Amino acid sequence: MEFQIIDDTLQYYNQMLHDISVSGEYVFLETYKFANDHLGVRFRDLLTRKAKEGVKIKILIDSWGRGPVSESFFTDLIKFGGEIKFFEKIKLNSDIFTRGHRRDHRKIVVIDDKICYIGSANITGYNLNWRELCLRIEGEELSFCFKKVFLENFDAFNPYIITNKVTFTRKIKFDDFEIIRDVPSIQFQRLKKRYTQLIRQANQSIVIETPYFLPGYMLRKSLIEAGNRGVDVKIIMPKRSDVRMIDILRNKYLGLLHNAGIKLLFYLPYNLHAKLLMVDGEIFSISSANFDYRSFRYQYEIALIGSAPEIIRQLKEHVSETINNSQSFDYQEWFRRPMIEKIFEWLLLPFRHFF
């Protein structure tokens, strides 16, 4: 198998468009956002052309993340046999604050049993200058695993029923890899539990990259314990994400983590949208999940966990570049932050599960 870490968003889109253009059998795509902009139109038109050539096209898009895109946007694609599903519309009822947050946040692409992608990037020009983290895999073995995952996700959903069987959350293992599919659950939260386990097992180092950092109690406790036992813990997040309320709320936890010896870094150039956990420079997780309550509790997420040396090597280069463009946390500046910010932190705290 061949592996390629792609953190330049334009490169990621161009590579995927090329892979789709030479596809001959099928293209399966699951994404949170598919925008009606110049990039979304490029993807739609190429997928339509491939459908016209006889390539099987299946697309699953989250209804909330889709924005203005509807079936009419894909009229020609559907006419040539393409299948489009929109994952569960938000309903204005008494359950809007829980069920409404149960979004399909996964991002996977599978092409011809040969190539698959997993990572952080949606299909939208909005994030062209963001720093993403995506993995391109060339090889039948993992492509077949992700094909199985996609088809189960696609077939499990219809406009009236979401089949949430245990089989759709069970780990899939191949060689040294495991694929974890997480579904909305207050009880199970399999991805959070696996991350907690990996953090507790760390002996040397932990690296986390995430756009939104709102860890729950067990994750905070595990990170603090790791810092206290001398593990080199680095948490990298954007200086300013695209969700200002999360930036304000996360500040509440930073002093406590800093005092445990955890190194907090803020990515400066643009929004950091990568979702990475790396432990001891030997185990990685590349996923769709943010390091926050909402991803672990309410959303449909997917993660690839493994220890392939070629992926680890590229991830170390990626992290090094991210750190070189980041600023260290200033405890004194944090301590002297305006009282109005502290008040907002407390006001937003009861709603931390929904950001």
Number of C-alpha atoms within 10 A of each C-alpha: 10 10 16 15 22 21 23 15 21 15 12 21 20 11 14 18 16 12 17 23 14 11 18 15 15 18 25 22 22 26 23 26 24 27 22 19 14 12 17 19 17 14 20 19 15 17 25 23 16 24 25 17 12 15 21 21 22 21 19 26 26 22 21 19 19 19 12 12 18 16 13 9 15 18 13 18 23 18 12 18 16 22 18 19 19 22 23 21 12 16 10 9 9 9 11 12 14 14 16 19 21 23 25 29 24 31 26 27 23 28 26 21 20 17 27 27 23 23 29 28 27 25 23 19 17 12 18 18 14 19 23 26 26 26 22 20 20 18 15 15 15 22 21 18 18 24 22 14 20 22 14 14 20 23 11 14 17 13 10 7 9 14 14 13 10 8 11 17 21 13 16 17 15 12 10 10 18 17 23 23 23 26 26 23 14 9 7 14 19 20 22 22 14 13 19 17 13 19 24 16 13 20 14 14 18 24 20 21 27 23 27 28 23 25 20 16 10 12 20 16 15 18 25 20 17 24 22 15 13 14 21 19 26 20 19 28 27 25 18 19 19 15 11 9 14 20 20 17 23 17 17 18 14 19 17 13 20 16 13 17 20 23 18 21 21 20 23 17 15 16 20 28 25 28 25 27 21 27 24 18 17 14 20 25 24 24 28 31 28 23 23 23 20 23 29 26 25 24 24 23 24 26 24 20 21 21 18 15 12 12 18 18 13 15 23 14 11 15 17 12 11 21 16 10 14 19 16 12 17 13 14 9 9 13 10 8 12 10 9 8 14 15 12 14 21 13 12 16 13 9 11 19 19 15 16
